[in-house]
Amino acid sequence: MDLAKPKHQVLLSMPNQQVEVDEPTLQLIYKSIKDVADDDGWANLSTLGNHLATIKPDFDTRTYRRAKLSGLLQALDLFEIKLEGSQKFVRKKPSFAKVLKIVHDVIIDYRGLNEWTSINLLAIEIAKRNPDLNPRIFGYQNIQEIIKAIDSKYFELDTDKTQIKLLSIKEK
């Protein structure tokens, strides 16, 4: 085993080769990924293709000028694709905006504006209120890591990143 090589690599999309897909087809792809994905949101590309063919037999990537499903998903720039060994996996790119809103709302309820809040206590409260929030889909091991990664004009972290405060209230 070669330790210098990563277990998987994320394949980046090429924005200059983006394609447009109609909303019903996009929703079909999202739902299909959700149907066959693991707990971290990753779906085996082969399984996804089989699932799509089962629920919509006339689905054809060539309609969107792509020979393969992986090429279509990569061109859409809405999905992450990773390679593990010889298998490809795909998931919807997560939206960090949802996490920012959750952190914002919990700080307001828990502490208020311009008040320092312990990141550990905040993470516990966020987990209680949002049991379905899975930090791994954002690339983090736990909620504390997500909070520490926030780079926003609305929040301030103290120098040792143990506390956070809300600087202003977002428009809803």
Beta strands, then each sheet from edge to edge (+ up, - down):
strand 1: 8-11
strand 2: 43-44
strand 3: 79-84
strand 4: 87-92
strand 5: 117-118
strand 6: 155-157
strand 7: 163-166
sheet 1: 1+ 3- 4+ 2-
sheet 2: 5+ 7- 6+
end
